[in-house]
Amino acid sequence: MRHHVLSAALSVALLVLGSAACTSPGSDPVGAQRPSAASSAAPVPSGPPQTIAPTNGCAAMDSILAEALSTTSEGQAFSADVAAGQDSQSHWLAFVTLVDGQYRSQLEDAAGGDETAQTAIQALDDYVMITTRLSQGEIPEFADEREAEMAVKEGRDPEVNPAHQEAADTQVAAHTTLTACMPSWPVVF
């Protein structure tokens, strides 16, 4: 659980720092103008995550996601958990699995040739695969569970399984990409 909170915190930090990098050349943000050659580097975004999709493809995908979140039983169950302050992990996994399966072709059509949106489609694949494996315990968090328990009892940091750390890093990167493209993508802790 501690690792998921840290991963979520890292996700939010990466989102804030990386959202400007998520638009690709040739895929202008919706309603935005490109800076002139005379302007200096873009400022680092601060504050809450963006609420406007960065490209037309992302905006179309975000509409599909928002509709699925509000109209499917999986999306409604997740939203109810969040509103009640309850653990939403199982409903969230059911929802993203549904979106990846039943809404996949709609998302791909919406993405079209938009490079940023296509990157989000790939991130969805990564996110669903890794989140499923992590939630099912297929990748243990610690290199040696027994040693980890002893380390915690002794006040030491347990040795993290490198495969788990790599999976968690990939999950955070995918989550950040999805959130940057689709502002309706919830920040999940």
Disulfide bonds with the S-S distance in Angstrom:
Cys58-Cys181 2.04
